[in-house]
Amino acid sequence: MSINQHLADLSYQGFQAALAGYITALVCLGVEFAARRQLSPTAAEAASIGLRAARRGGTAVLDRQGPDRSGPDRSGPDRAGSDRLRPGDSSPQIGRIAPPTRGPREPLSTRLGRAGLVVLIVGFVAHLFSIVSRGLAAGRAPWGNMYEFSSMICAAAMVGCLVVLRRTRTRSIGFFVLIPVVTLMFVAGTVLYTRVEPLVPALKSYWLLIHVLAISLSTGVLMVSGVASAMYLLRSRYERNLVAAGPIEQSVTTAGDAGPERSAPVGHRSRLGDLPSLATLDRIAYRTAIVAFPVYTFAVIAGAMWAEAAWGRYWNWDPKETCAFISWVFYAAYLHARATAGWRGSRAAWISVLGFVSVVFNLFVVNMVISGLHSYAGLN
C-alpha cells in the first residue's frame, strides 16, 4: 500500500502541536504548584497530621475547610433586611436592591493552572489526531516502530491522567505526570522519529495489533500509577517533617478515638503541602494499577505466543522480555502488598516506584541501547 505523505506530514505537525501543548501545560501547572508555597496550613490539615502521627500508621485524609457558608454571615448587616426602614432614615428608598458584591479575584497562579488544564486537553486532541493520521498515512496500525510506540504510551498516560483529573480535581497530579510524558515525547520526536514506512518483515503479523497495543496502553497507565506512588512518598515525608518540625509557629488541639486531646504542631509551609492527601494518592496508584495490570499480563502472554510463532520458542530471555517480566513481578508484588494490611503505605509505594523505574528503564535503555531480538528502533 502506498504511503500518503501529506497525511504523514500532518501527523508530525499534530505531534509537534501536542508536544508544544504539553510543555505549555507543564509550565502553567508548575507555576501554580510553585506559587502555592505561600499558603498557610489549615487547622484541619494540622489536626489530621497530628492524629496520624499519634496512631503511628494508616493513611490520613487531609481536607481543606473554607469559611462556614451553612448560614448567613453574622459579622455584618443582614442582607435580607438591608432595604428595610430604620429609625432616623429621612429619605427611605423603596424597592432599591443593593448591587452584588464581587469576591476576591483568583490569584494569577490559579488562573494559569486552569489555563494549563485547557491547553492540556487541546494538546491531547492534537495527539490523537497525530496517531490516527499516522495510521491512515501508513495504512496499518500506528505503532510499528519506536517513535509510534512511544507516542502511543504517552497518549495512554494522558488518558489515565485526564481520568484522574476528572475524578479528583487535583491539578498537581497533572504536573507530575507531564514530566515523564514530555520527556518521552521529546525523545520520540527527536531521537526516535522516523518517516512513515512499511513494516519490517518481522512485524507483519496480526500479533502486532494485539500485543503492541496492549503493552503500550498498559505501560502508559502504569506510568500514572508510578507517578502517584512517587508523590505519595513525597507527601509522606512532608507530613513526617511537619510533625517533627523544630520551630513551631502555632498548634491546634486534636481529639479522637486515638486518645485524649493533644496539640499537633504546625511547621513551615512547603510546596509538598499542596500535594493531594495520602489517601487520594494511594487510591490513584492502586486503582490505576488494578486497571493496567491485567492488560499488561495479557500483553506479556500475547508476546510469548508471538515469539513462539516467529522464533519457535515462547521465551527467549531477550533483554526486553526479561525487563518486561521484571516489571510484571514488581507490579504483582505491589498489588499483593497493597492488599495485605501489613504492607500498605510507604512500603507498598516503594514497590510501585521500583516497577515504574523498571518500565522507564525498559523504554529508554533496553529499547535504545541494548541490542536484542526486539531491536526495531534503528538505534542499536
C-alpha positions in Angstrom: 0.0 0.0 0.0 1.4 3.4 -0.9 2.3 6.0 1.7 0.2 9.1 1.9 2.9 11.7 2.5 0.5 14.6 3.0 -1.2 12.8 5.9 2.2 11.8 7.3 3.3 15.5 7.4 0.0 16.4 9.1 0.6 13.7 11.6 4.0 15.0 12.6 2.6 18.6 12.8 0.0 17.2 15.1 2.7 15.6 17.2 4.6 18.8 17.4 1.4 20.7 18.4 0.7 18.1 21.1 4.2 18.4 22.5 4.0 22.2 22.5 0.7 22.0 24.3 2.0 19.6 26.9 5.1 21.8 27.5 2.8 24.8 27.9 0.5 22.9 30.3 3.6 21.7 32.3 4.8 25.3 32.7 1.4 26.6 33.7 0.7 23.8 36.2 4.2 24.1 37.5 3.8 27.8 38.2 0.6 27.1 40.0 2.2 24.4 42.1 5.2 26.5 43.0 3.2 29.6 43.8 1.1 27.8 46.5 4.0 27.7 48.9 2.9 30.9 50.5 -0.3 29.4 51.7 -0.5 28.5 55.5 -1.7 25.1 56.7 -5.2 24.9 57.8 -6.3 23.7 61.2 -8.0 20.6 59.7 -4.7 19.7 58.0 -2.7 20.0 61.2 -5.3 18.1 63.2 -5.3 15.2 60.7 -1.5 15.1 60.6 -1.4 15.1 64.4 -3.9 12.2 64.6 -1.9 10.2 62.1 1.3 10.8 64.0 -0.4 9.7 67.2 -1.7 6.5 65.7 1.7 5.6 64.1 0.1 4.2 60.9 -2.7 4.3 58.5 -3.5 6.8 55.8 -4.7 10.2 56.7 -7.3 12.2 54.7 -6.3 15.8 54.8 -9.2 18.1 54.0 -9.1 21.8 53.4 -12.0 23.6 55.0 -13.0 27.1 54.0 -15.3 29.6 55.7 -18.6 28.2 57.0 -21.2 29.0 54.4 -24.0 27.0 56.0 -25.8 30.1 57.4 -25.9 33.8 56.9 -22.9 35.9 57.7 -23.4 37.3 61.2 -20.4 39.6 61.2 -22.1 42.2 59.1 -25.6 43.5 58.5 -28.5 41.2 57.5 -28.5 41.3 53.7 -32.1 40.2 53.6 -33.1 43.3 55.6 -30.7 45.8 54.2 -33.6 47.6 52.4 -35.8 47.9 55.5 -36.6 51.2 57.1 -34.6 52.1 60.1 -35.2 54.8 62.7 -33.7 58.1 61.6 -33.9 57.4 57.9 -35.1 60.7 56.5 -35.5 59.6 52.9 -36.3 55.9 52.6 -35.6 54.3 49.2 -38.3 51.8 48.5 -37.5 48.9 46.1 -33.8 49.6 45.9 -31.7 46.5 45.6 -28.1 46.5 46.8 -25.6 45.8 44.0 -23.9 42.4 44.1 -20.5 42.3 45.7 -17.7 40.6 44.0 -15.4 38.2 45.8 -11.6 38.5 45.8 -10.1 37.8 42.4 -8.3 34.5 41.9 -4.5 34.6 42.0 -2.7 34.6 38.8 -1.2 31.2 39.5 -4.7 29.7 39.9 -5.8 31.2 36.6 -2.6 29.8 35.0 -3.4 26.4 36.4 -6.9 26.5 34.8 -5.5 27.6 31.5 -2.9 24.9 31.7 -5.6 22.3 32.0 -7.4 23.7 28.9 -4.1 23.6 26.9 -3.5 20.1 28.1 -6.9 18.9 26.7 -6.2 20.7 23.4 -2.8 19.1 23.2 -4.3 15.7 23.8 -6.7 16.2 21.0 -3.8 17.1 18.7 -2.0 14.0 20.0 -5.0 11.8 19.0 -5.1 13.4 15.6 -1.4 12.7 15.1 -1.8 9.0 15.9 -4.9 8.5 13.7 -3.5 10.3 10.8 -0.2 8.4 11.1 -2.1 5.1 10.8 -4.1 6.4 7.8 -1.0 7.6 6.1 0.7 4.2 6.5 -2.3 2.0 6.0 -1.6 0.0 9.1 -1.6 0.1 12.9 0.3 3.3 14.0 2.6 1.5 16.4 5.1 -0.2 14.2 8.4 1.5 15.3 9.8 3.1 18.4 8.5 6.6 17.6 5.0 5.4 17.1 5.2 3.1 20.2 6.4 5.9 22.4 3.6 8.2 21.1 1.0 5.6 22.0 2.4 5.2 25.5 2.3 8.9 26.1 -1.3 9.1 24.8 -2.3 6.2 27.1 -0.7 8.0 30.0 -2.6 11.2 29.2 -5.9 9.3 29.1 -5.2 8.0 32.6 -4.1 11.4 33.7 -7.2 13.1 32.4 -9.5 10.5 34.0 -7.7 11.0 37.3 -8.0 14.8 37.0 -11.7 14.5 36.2 -12.4 12.3 39.3 -10.1 14.0 41.9 -9.9 17.6 40.5 -6.3 18.0 41.8 -4.2 19.6 39.1 -0.9 18.8 40.8 -1.1 15.2 39.6 -1.2 16.5 36.0 2.0 18.4 36.6 3.9 15.4 37.8 2.6 13.1 35.1 3.5 15.5 32.4 7.2 15.4 33.4 7.9 11.9 32.1 5.4 12.3 29.3 7.1 15.5 27.9 10.5 13.8 28.3 9.5 10.7 26.4 7.7 12.7 23.7 10.7 15.0 23.2 13.0 11.9 22.8 10.4 10.3 20.4 10.2 13.5 18.3 13.9 14.0 18.0 16.0 10.8 18.5 13.4 8.2 17.7 11.5 9.9 14.8 11.3 8.0 11.6 9.3 8.8 8.4 6.3 6.7 7.6 7.5 3.4 6.1 6.1 -0.1 5.6 6.6 -2.5 8.4 9.7 -4.6 8.6 9.0 -8.3 7.8 9.3 -9.4 11.4 6.4 -7.2 12.4 4.0 -8.2 9.6 1.7 -10.2 11.8 -1.7 -9.8 13.4 0.1 -10.1 16.8 1.3 -6.5 16.2 -2.2 -5.3 16.6 -2.8 -7.3 19.8 0.5 -7.4 21.6 1.9 -3.9 21.0 -1.5 -2.2 21.5 -1.9 -3.9 24.9 1.6 -3.3 26.1 1.5 0.4 25.1 -1.9 1.1 26.8 -0.9 -0.7 30.0 2.5 0.9 30.1 1.0 4.4 29.9 -1.5 3.8 32.7 1.2 2.1 34.8 3.2 5.3 34.4 0.4 7.2 36.1 0.4 4.7 38.9 4.1 5.0 39.4 4.0 8.8 39.5 1.2 8.7 42.1 3.3 6.4 44.2 6.3 8.7 44.0 4.0 11.6 45.0 2.8 9.5 47.9 6.4 9.1 49.2 7.0 12.9 48.9 3.8 13.7 50.7 4.5 11.1 53.5 7.9 12.6 54.0 6.5 16.1 54.2 4.0 15.1 56.9 6.7 13.4 59.0 8.8 16.6 58.8 5.8 18.7 59.6 5.1 16.8 62.8 8.8 16.8 63.8 9.4 20.5 62.8 11.7 22.3 65.1 10.4 25.9 65.1 6.6 25.7 65.8 4.5 28.6 64.5 1.2 27.5 66.0 -0.6 24.5 67.4 -4.1 23.2 67.3 -5.9 20.8 69.7 -7.0 17.5 68.4 -9.1 14.8 69.8 -10.4 11.4 68.6 -10.5 7.8 69.3 -6.7 7.6 69.5 -6.7 9.1 72.9 -7.2 12.3 74.9 -6.8 15.8 73.4 -3.3 16.7 72.3 -1.5 19.5 70.5 -0.4 19.0 66.9 2.4 21.3 65.8 2.2 23.2 62.5 5.5 23.8 61.0 6.7 25.9 58.0 4.8 25.5 54.7 6.4 23.9 51.7 5.3 23.1 48.1 4.8 19.5 49.1 1.9 20.5 51.4 -0.2 21.1 48.3 0.0 17.6 47.0 -3.1 15.5 47.3 -3.7 13.7 50.6 -2.1 10.4 51.2 -5.4 8.6 50.9 -6.0 10.2 47.5 -2.6 9.3 46.1 -2.8 5.8 47.5 -6.2 5.3 45.8 -4.9 6.7 42.5 -1.9 4.5 42.4 -3.8 1.4 43.4 -6.8 1.8 41.1 -4.7 2.7 38.0 -2.5 -0.4 38.7 -5.6 -2.5 39.1 -6.8 -1.4 35.7 -3.5 -1.7 33.9 -2.0 -4.8 35.4 -4.4 -7.4 33.7 -3.8 -5.7 30.4 -0.1 -5.8 31.0 -0.3 -9.5 31.9 -2.3 -10.2 28.7 0.4 -8.3 26.7 3.2 -10.5 28.1 1.3 -13.6 27.3 0.5 -12.4 23.8 4.1 -11.5 23.3 5.1 -15.1 24.3 2.7 -16.5 21.8 4.0 -14.2 19.1 7.6 -15.3 20.0 6.6 -18.9 19.5 5.1 -18.2 16.1 8.0 -16.1 15.0 11.0 -17.8 16.6 9.8 -21.2 17.6 10.1 -20.6 21.4 7.7 -19.0 23.8 10.5 -17.4 25.9 14.0 -16.4 24.7 15.3 -14.4 27.6 15.7 -11.4 25.3 16.6 -8.2 27.2 13.2 -6.6 26.5 11.4 -9.8 27.5 13.4 -10.1 30.7 12.9 -6.4 31.7 9.1 -6.7 31.0 8.9 -9.7 33.2 10.8 -7.9 36.0 8.3 -5.0 35.7 5.4 -7.5 35.9 6.9 -9.0 39.1 7.2 -5.6 40.7 3.6 -4.6 40.0 2.3 -8.1 41.0 4.2 -7.6 44.3 2.8 -4.1 44.7 -0.8 -5.3 44.3 -0.2 -8.1 46.7 1.4 -5.8 49.2 -1.3 -3.3 48.8 -3.9 -5.9 49.5 -2.0 -7.1 52.6 -2.7 -4.9 55.7 0.9 -5.1 56.9 2.4 -3.7 53.7 0.3 -0.7 53.0 1.6 2.8 53.0 5.2 3.7 52.1 6.5 0.2 51.7 3.9 -0.6 49.1 4.5 2.7 47.4 8.2 1.9 47.1 7.5 -1.3 45.3 5.3 0.6 42.8 8.1 3.1 42.3 10.5 0.3 41.6 8.1 -1.0 39.0 7.9 2.4 37.4 11.7 2.7 37.3 11.8 -0.7 35.6 9.3 0.4 33.0 11.2 3.6 32.3 14.5 1.6 32.1 12.8 -0.7 29.5 11.7 2.2 27.4 14.9 4.3 27.4 17.8 1.9 28.0 16.7 -1.5 26.7 15.0 -0.2 23.6 17.6 2.3 22.6 20.9 1.0 23.9 20.8 -2.8 24.4 20.6 -5.0 21.2 18.3 -7.9 21.1 15.5 -9.6 19.2 13.2 -6.6 19.8 15.7 -4.0 18.2 13.5 -2.3 15.7 14.3 1.3 16.5 17.3 1.6 14.3 19.5 2.8 17.2 21.2 -0.3 18.4 
